[in-house]
Amino acid sequence: MLWKEILIRYGELTTKGRNRKDFIQQLKHNIKYIFSDIGSLTIRAERDRMHIVLDNEEQFEKIVERLPRVFGIQSFSPVAMCEKEMEIIQQTAQKIMDRYKDQSITFKVEVHRSDKSFPYQTYDIQKAVGGFLLKHNPNLSVDVKNPDVELRVEIRKEAAYLMSEIIYGAAGMPVGSNGRSLLLLSGGIDSPVAGYLMMKRGVRIDAIHFFSPPYTSDQSLQKVKDLANELTKFGSSIRLHVIPFTELQVLIKDTVPAEMLMTTTRRMMMKIADKVREEIGALGLVTGESLGQVASQTLESLTAINAVTNTPILRPLISFDKLEIIDIAQQIGTYETSIKPYEDCCTVFTPANPKTRPKLERVTHFESQVDFDEYIERAVKNREVYTFPEKRATENKFKHLL
C-alpha cells in the first residue's frame, strides 16, 4: 500500500496556549471514537500536527471518507513513507505522481529537511526529485508560484515522507472541548443546523424533543431520531430526551388566550429543558431561533421566553436568513430529513394571529392562574432517553466521551 499514514493539521488549535494539549487530547479521543468500528488506531499527537498510522487500504478509505467531518481538523494529507535513499525517494514520488498521469498539470517540489544529517541539501533534493519526475512524465511542467500539485518531501530522522494532496477538514474545535449544552431539537430545518454549529465550536450536545401524541405522529418522532443520528457523524454520540408534552400543551391551550399560546408554550418548553439541562450537567441551552423569522422569534417574544431562566440560551442562527440556514442544512446532510412532511408539536394549536410583541406582565399574569409546576415535573420525570448512534460493542471504551 502506498499510503502509510494520515497527517492532520490542527488549524485553530494552534492558537491555544498552555491548554493546547487538552484540545489535542480531545481531538485524539474523538478520532478514536468515530473510527472505533474499524479497530484500534495508532495515533501520534504532536504540538502542531497529528499522525494516524495506516494498516490497510480499507482502513485508509474509511478514514479519508469520514475525517473531513471531525471538528478540530483544518486539513489532512495521505502520506507515503520510504527509506532515506535518493533513488527510493524518487521512485516513491513517481508512484504518487502516477495518480495524475492522465492529466496535463503543473507541479513543484517542496522540501522540509528536519534531519540535517541527510547528505543532500534542500535544493539538491528539490532538483533531484523534480528533475526525475520531469524526465519520466511528459504531462508535467513546473510552476513554482501556483502549481496544480505541490509534492512535499519531508526528511525526518526515521524516514522520508511524501505527500501531494491537501484535504480540507471541518475546522472549528474538537467536540467536548467547550462543555455540554442541551439542544431543543424539533423536526424542522433550523435546530439541527444550530446543533451542528455549536458542535463546531467544541460543544458536546444532548438534544431534547417535545412529543405530543396523538397530535404528532410516530413518524414525526422518528424524523427527530434520524436528525439526532445525523449529527453524530461529526464526531460525538448524542442523547435524545423525548418529553411527553401532550398533557401540558392541552393545559396551556385551555388556560391561556390564543394569541399568547405560542409564547407560553415556548416558555414551558424552556422551563422543562432547563430542568433536564440541570440533571445532565449541561451548561447552556441551544435553540435554532432566527431573529424575526416567525412570531415567536421577535425580540419581544425572545425576551419573554428568556425570562423563565438564568441559564445561557445560545442561538447560533440568530442573524441568519432562511436561505443561509437551508444552504448549511444541505451541506451537512440534514435537509432532506427535515423537510419530510411530519409536523412537530410547535404546529399544534397554532393560533391564526399570534402575538409578535407579547408583554411579559400579561404573559405571567395568565400563567399565574394555573400551577404548571407539577405538570413540568411529571414531563421531566417521564421522559424517554435514546442514545445515537446505537451502542456498538466497542463503545464501552469511550463512555467518558458520552
C-alpha positions, 0 to 999 in steps of 0.5 A, a space after each residue: 500500500 502506498 499510503 502509510 499514514 494520515 497527517 492532520 493539521 490542527 488549524 485553530 488549535 494552534 492558537 491555544 496556549 498552555 491548554 493546547 494539549 487538552 484540545 489535542 487530547 480531545 481531538 485524539 479521543 474523538 478520532 478514536 471514537 468515530 473510527 472505533 468500528 474499524 479497530 484500534 488506531 495508532 495515533 501520534 499527537 504532536 504540538 502542531 500536527 497529528 499522525 494516524 498510522 495506516 494498516 490497510 487500504 480499507 482502513 485508509 478509505 474509511 478514514 479519508 471518507 469520514 475525517 473531513 467531518 471531525 471538528 478540530 481538523 483544518 486539513 489532512 494529507 495521505 502520506 507515503 513513507 520510504 527509506 532515506 535513499 535518493 533513488 527510493 525517494 524518487 521512485 516513491 514520488 513517481 508512484 504518487 505522481 502516477 495518480 495524475 498521469 492522465 492529466 496535463 498539470 503543473 507541479 513543484 517540489 517542496 522540501 522540509 529537511 528536519 534531519 540535517 544529517 541527510 547528505 543532500 541539501 534542500 535544493 539538491 533534493 528539490 532538483 533531484 526529485 523534480 528533475 526525475 519526475 520531469 524526465 519520466 512524465 511528459 504531462 508535467 511542467 513546473 510552476 513554482 508560484 501556483 502549481 496544480 500539485 505541490 509534492 512535499 518531501 519531508 526528511 525526518 530522522 526515521 524516514 522520508 515522507 511524501 505527500 501531494 494532496 491537501 484535504 480540507 477538514 471541518 475546522 472549528 474545535 474538537 467536540 467536548 472541548 467547550 462543555 455540554 449544552 442541551 439542544 431543543 431539537 424539533 423536526 424542522 430545518 433550523 435546530 439541527 443546523 444550530 446543533 451542528 454549529 455549536 458542535 463546531 465550536 467544541 460543544 458536546 450536545 444532548 438534544 431534547 424533543 417535545 412529543 405530543 401524541 396523538 397530535 404528532 405522529 410516530 413518524 414525526 418522532 422518528 424524523 427527530 431520531 434520524 436528525 439526532 443520528 445525523 449529527 453524530 457523524 461529526 464526531 460525538 454520540 448524542 442523547 435524545 430526551 423525548 418529553 411527553 408534552 401532550 398533557 401540558 400543551 392541552 393545559 396551556 391551550 385551555 388556560 391561556 388566550 390564543 394569541 399568547 399560546 405560542 409564547 407560553 408554550 415556548 416558555 414551558 418548553 424552556 422551563 422543562 429543558 432547563 430542568 433536564 439541562 440541570 440533571 445532565 450537567 449541561 451548561 447552556 441551552 441551544 435553540 435554532 431561533 432566527 431573529 424575526 423569522 416567525 412570531 415567536 422569534 421577535 425580540 419581544 417574544 425572545 425576551 419573554 421566553 428568556 425570562 423563565 431562566 438564568 441559564 445561557 440560551 445560545 442561538 447560533 442562527 440568530 442573524 441568519 436568513 432562511 436561505 443561509 440556514 437551508 444552504 448549511 442544512 444541505 451541506 451537512 446532510 440534514 435537509 432532506 430529513 427535515 423537510 419530510 412532511 411530519 409536523 412537530 408539536 410547535 404546529 399544534 394549536 397554532 393560533 391564526 394571529 399570534 402575538 409578535 410583541 407579547 408583554 411579559 406582565 400579561 404573559 405571567 399574569 395568565 400563567 399565574 392562574 394555573 400551577 404548571 409546576 407539577 405538570 413540568 415535573 411529571 414531563 421531566 420525570 417521564 421522559 424517554 432517553 435514546 442514545 445515537 448512534 446505537 451502542 456498538 460493542 466497542 463503545 464501552 471504551 469511550 463512555 467518558 466521551 458520552 
